[in-house]
Amino acid sequence: MTRSPDRLRDFQPAPPQRPDHRGNAVGAGVVTALLIGLIWVQEIADQLLLGVNLDRLGIYPRNLATWWHIFTAPYLHGGWEHLIANTLPLATLAFMSAVRSVGRFLTATLIIMVVGGGLIWLLARGGSAHLGASILIFGYFAYLLGVGWWERTPAAIGVATIAAVLYGSILWGVLPTDPRVSFEGHLFGFIGGLVAAAMLHRQRPGGR
């Protein structure tokens, strides 16, 4: 039995949907604002509330009792100057990392904290706490470069190029130039970002 022409019209495929770039930008803006709000709220509490010392939640290398601080250290700062210096690059690189997919951004953030923080805990200098959003800043920077390398699409390469132009100079921070600065946090955060990009964006054989 054949269907009538009128019946066939009911089975026409729906037109392809266009990506919701505006929705992606809004989601990236929201998650970036929450991230910046978190680091500011904790520092306000740390500086202004009596009896609060959140900096003790930094990473103490090879201290078994505090291994879980790898999840708290990236959101802590050693004072207002440290916080202010990190705010703009963190906001910029976080937004650029999240604008295409908030879900992947959150996964990448977790990978950066686990890989970068884990390497700090295992290999960094002992005797003091390692903390600061620089772990995430270097992680997001490396993530954007890695996405450009692994995907090699015009959009990914363009975003990686913009990130390199804006913040390429921070790569000097992976060198041990100042004993007061945790270059380990910079270096291992960067490695964590590369790992995240490879895990989330590397093309598998036969994949797309």
Salt bridges, closest charged atoms under 4 A:
ASP6 OD1 - ARG9 NH2 2.33
ASP10 OD2 - ARG7 NH1 3.38
GLU151 OE2 - ARG100 NH2 2.76
GLU151 OE2 - ARG104 NH1 3.95
GLU151 OE2 - HIS201 ND1 2.73
ASP178 OD2 - ARG180 NH2 3.06
GLU184 OE2 - ARG125 NE 2.64
